[in-house]
Amino acid sequence: MSHPQNFPLISGQQAINADSIRRELDRLLQPNAAQPDQGNQLFRLRSASDWMEQASKRPIPKMLFGELWFQGELCIMFADSNLGKSILAVQVGDSISRNEPLGPFRLEAGQQRILYFDFELADKQFEARYSSNYIHHYPFTHDFLRAELDPMADVPKDFGTFEDFLNHQLENLVVSTGATVLIIDNLTYLRSETERAKDALPLMKHLKALKTKHNLSILALAHTPKRDPSSPITRNDLQGSKMLMNFCDSAFAIGESAKDNTIRYIKQIKQRNTEEIYGASNICLFTITKPYNFLQYEFMAYGREWEHLRQPDDVDREALKTQATELKAQGKSLREIATEMGITHTRVARLLKVKEESQKSMDHRP
């Protein structure tokens, strides 16, 4: 079979081949070469050495929350409902606003102004967490700023959707407050749908653009769907499209110990500026306490994730096999069964296979 060597340009005046591409790249990378109009270009082209030179002029990223979150990163913290995501996020923000490290996690970036968008708690609920019987209030610094939605606000006619207005107002507050650290609690309120790539992509592009334009560090909170408590936490447990995980710079998760439901653990899921430090073999264990007027995570020790996962017994396994078989009989797919049971579709397949083999064995008994 013959293969075409040249592909005509749209203009029809020139052909593209390997030699012409090399010549054009050489021309563009010459110091005094004429550059095309940069007004509406998708790519920014430089030689690798020029990129290195430009990057060397910017500061080396410093830790905000140990190796879990560095300055200039878009980081995602995710966990199941009611495990204390907001508690930890406020505590992280408070530690940075005071330049005081939290637990075992180093803080190298120094004191920063925090802008915390709270889409979860009303002001009275927030007060309850950070006071003693509503009277002895915790003294947050003036560099910890909190914003919540005004339920009476109307969307101006200039904006097509509520999401457009929300994003515009969010950026306005970043500019007017001079904040350098942005905490979003949580991602669901910035975009109603993130489960499909086409919905998640605009959200992540907006956050990345906001981060770059204003030189921000962003911590965004997200949920996990119902999951199998006997399985380790992975990047696939982040609720919604994998686009969220693909576009973030770093991510970590909060899990609940099966040995003691008052214990939480933090596990590193994704990192770009460091090697993995807090993976499955070195998770950080915490309890949630309120010694006086500040609800907080209190560091206990390091541990291994498998020690805190649920160990299914024979009764549990039999119940899962029965449930999977019943759902299959209803005509549900493996993925639909997995979603309903809170386990992976591969585990559903294994359960059904074991159940089927067990039933065949019983049918062949004399």
N, C-alpha and C positions, 0 to 999 in steps of 0.2 A: 504494500500500500504506500503511495507517495504522500508526503506531507508538505503542505505549502510553506514556503520560507518567508514570504513577505505578506504583510497585512496592510491594506491601504488605509490611510487616515480618512476621516470623514470628509475632509476637504478634497480628497482625491488627488492632491498635488504632490504628496510625498509618501513613501512607504516606510513602515517600521520594521526593522530587523535588529539583530543583536549588535551589529556595528553602529547603526544609527543611534541606538539607545546609549551606547558607550560614548559616542561623540557628543551627544547632547548633554549627558551628565558631566563630562569633562568641561564642556563650555560653561555650564551653570555653576560649577564649583571653582571656576577661575575667580580670583579676588575682584577683578574689575569687570566681570562679565555682566552684560545687560540682563536684568532679571525681568520676568513677566510681571504683569500687573498683579499686585498682592491684595487688591481690594476684596476679592472674593475667591480666595484659594482654599482648597480643602487641606492641602499638605503644606508644611513648612520644611523646606529642603536646605540642609547644610551638610557638610562633610562630618564624619564621625568625630574628627579632631576638633572641629568648630563647636560641635555640641558639647564635647568635654570641656572646652575652654569656657563656654558660656555657663555650664553647670558649676564649674569650679568657683565662680564668683558668688554663688549663693551659699548660704550657711548650711552646714551639715545638720540633718534632722536630729532633734534632741527628744528625749523621752518625755511624754506627758503622763503616761500610766505604765511605767516599766516598758518591757518589750512588747506589750500589747497594743500600744498606741503612741505613734511618734508625731511630732510637730509637722504640720503640713499634710497630714494624711486624712482621708475619708475612711473612717473606721465604723464597722457595724458590730453592735453588741446585741446578741439575740438569745432568747430563752422562752420557755413556756410561760403561760399566764400565771401570775401570783407567785413568782419565784424571787421577785425583788429587783427587777431591772431598773426601775425608777429610783429605788433606794440607793443602788450602787452608782447610778449616773449622777445623782445630786451629790453624793459623797465625792466622786471623782472631780466634779466641777468645783466643789468647795475646797478640795485639797489644792487644785491648781490656782484658784483665786487667792489662796493664802501662801502659796509656795511651800506647802508641807506635804511630803510624800504620804501615800496611803498604803499601809501594810508593808508588804515586801517589795512593792513596785517603786522604782526610782523615778524621781521627777527632776529632769535636767533642764527643762525649758524655762524655768523660773516662773514668777508670778505673771498671770495672764488675766485679761478681762473675759468673763464668761457670759454668754447669752444663751439662756436655757429656755427653749420653747416647750412649754408644758401643755400637752393636749390631753392629759390624763386626769389630773387632779384639779378640783376647785380650790380657791384660796383657803377655805376653812379646813379642807382635808390636808392641804400642805401645812397649815399652821399646826394641826394636830400631830403631825409627824415630827415637827421641829420645835416643840415646846413641851413643857411639863404642865399637863392639865390646862393648857391654853393660856397660861400666864407667864411662865418663865421661858421667853423665846430665845432660841439659839441665835447668837450674834453673827449672822452672815456678814461678809465684808461688802463694801460698796462696789466691789468689782464682780460680784455675783448678781447678775441681772436675770429676772424671770419674766417671761411673757406668756400670757394665755389668751385664748380667743375671746373676742367680744361677741356673745351670741346675738346681740341686737344689730350688729353691723350688716349693712347691705352691700352687695357687689355693685360697684359703679358700672355704668353702661359702657365705659371704655374697655372693660374686660369681658372676654368671651365666656369664661368659666370662673367658678369659685377658685379652682386650683391656680389659674393665672393670677388672680387677685392676691391669693395667699402667698405665692412665690414672690410677687412684686413687693408686698408689705414686709415679707421676711428679709429681703435684701435691703429695703429702706432702713429697717432696724439695725442691721449689721453696720451700715454706713453711719447712721446717726449716733450709735453708741460707741463706735470704735472698738467693738469686741473683736478678739482674735481667735477665740474658741467658741464654736457653735455646737450645742447639744440639742438634738431633736428627739422628743419623746412623744410620739413615735412616728415611723415612716408612713404608716397607714393614712395619716391625716394630710400628708403632702400629695398623695395620689391614691384614689380610691381603689385602683386595681394594680397590683404588682405581680400577679401570678403568671402573666404571659409576657413573653419577651418584648412585644410591641408596646406594652404598658409600662414595663420596668425601665426600658431604655431611656425614654424622655426624662424620667425622674432622676436617674443616675447621671445623665448628661447635664442636667440642670445643677445638681449638687456639685459635680466636678467643675463645672464652669464657675459657679459661685466661689468654690474653694480657691481656684486659680486666680480669678479676678481680684479677690479681696485678701489673698494670702491667708486663708483660714485653716484651722484644724477643725474637723467635723466628726462628732460622735453621734451616730444615728442608731436608735433603738428599734428592734424588730421582733416579731413573734416567731415561734416555731409552731407548726400544727401538732396535733396529737401524735406522739411518737412512742416507739417501743422502749420502755424503761430498762430493758435488758441489753440494749444495744448502745455502743459508744456514740457520742454526739459527733456528727460530721457536718461538712458544709452543705450536704443535701438536706439537712434539717431546717435550714433557713426557710421561713415561709415565703412562698412565691417563686418567681422565676429565678433561675440560676444567674440571670443577668445581674442581679443585685450583688452576688458574690463575685462575679467576674469583674465588675467595675470598681469595687471597693479596693482600697490599698491594704487594709488589714481587717481582721474580724476575730472576735472571741465570743464564747458562749458561757452561759450559766446553767449548771445542772443541779438536780436535787439528789442527795444521797439516798439510796434505797435502804441503807443501814439505819439512818436516822433522818427523818424528814425535816429536822431543824438545821441540818447541815447543807450548805450550798458549796459547789465547787466551780472554779473558773478554769476554762480550757482554751488554749490558743488554737484558732482554726486556720487563719491565714496571715501571712506576714511577708513583707517585701524588704524592709530595712534591717532585718535581723534574721538569724536562724531561729528555728523553733526552740523555745525555752520551756513553755508550759503546755506540753503535749500530753498524750494519754498516760505517759509514765511519770509525769511530774505536774499534776494538777495542784491548784491552790485551794485549800479548804477554809471555809468561813462559817461563822454563825451570824445571824442577824440579831443585834442587841440594841437596847435603848437605855444606856446607863443613866441618863438624866433627861436631856431635851433634844437629842439628836439620834434619829434612827439610822443605824449604820451596820456595815459589814465589819466583823472583827476577825482578823486572821487567826487561824488555828495552827495549821501545819501544812506540809506538802504530802501528797499521796498519789496513788495510782488509780486511774479511772475505773478499771475493772473491779476494784474492791468496793465500789459504790454503786455498781449496777445491780439491777434485780436479777436474782438467780432463779429461773423458773423451775418449779417442782413438777412432779409427774401429773398432779391434779391440774395445774395450770396448763401444761402442754396438751392434755387431753381436752380441756375446755376450749383451747384455741383451735384444735383440729376440728372439733364439733362445730364451732362457730363458722370456721372457714368453709366447711362442707355445706352447711345450711345456706350461707350466702351464695355459694356457687350454684346451688340448686335453684336459687331465685333468679339465676341468669346474669349475675354480676361478673364483671371482668376481674382479673387478678389485681389490677390497680385500684379498682373500685372497692374490692374487698380489703386491700391493704389500707386505703384511706379510712375506711370505716373502723377497722380494727386497730389502727395506729401502729402498724408494723410495715416492713418492706414487702414489696410484691414478690421478691425472691423467697422470702420466708413463707409467704402464703403458699407459693408453689411447693415448697418442701413439706409443709403441713398437709397439703392435699395429697401429695404423693405418699407420705407415710400412712395417712388414713386409708387411702385406696389399697395399698399393699397389705395393711392390716385386715381390711375387709375381705380381700381375696384369700388371705390365709385362713380366715375363719370359714369362708364359703367352701374351701377344699377339705375341711376337717371331716372325718368319717362320722 
